Each structure stands twice: as structure tokens, then as C-alpha cells.
Amino acid sequence: MTTQLHRIAQKPSDYTICESCHKLNWYENEVCCECGESEFNDNLVLGYIEHEYRFYEEEEGYSESEIDDIEIEC
């Protein structure tokens, strides 16, 4: 499944982060879509969002509206 970064920021409770590989996952996933592990950490989602916005703004020079539309696989 893919979604836009701004949708993740609007409802971070719909997502979680894999404890093993730190991949973003949809909250309904029973196992990680990347590595297959089953332990997740909901508290890391806000940090993930901040990191992505900061990276694309500072490193890539994107505007906020461009960052909002970036597709993220989860």
C-alpha cells in the first residue's frame, strides 16, 4: 500500500514502525511489509514524519507542498 506523506501526518495513529527494520507500516499489518517481523512501535511514527519532512526540505530542497505529495510505501 502507498500513501502520501501528508496523509500520514494527518493521522499518525493509522501507522506504526517496525522494531526490526524501522519501516513504516499500516496499523492493520500483522507483520512488517518489509522484513516480516511482528513487533511494532507506535511512538516512533511522529519522529519518522519529522525526519522525512526535514530530509526532503533540507537535503532535497523540496517545498512543503511537494513534500506533502511524496508517496510512501507502508
Buried (B, 14 or more C-beta within 10 A) or exposed (E): EEBBBBBBBEEBEBBBBBBBEEBBBEBEBEEBBBEEBEEBEEEBBEEBBEEBBEEBBEEEEBEEEEBBEBEBEB
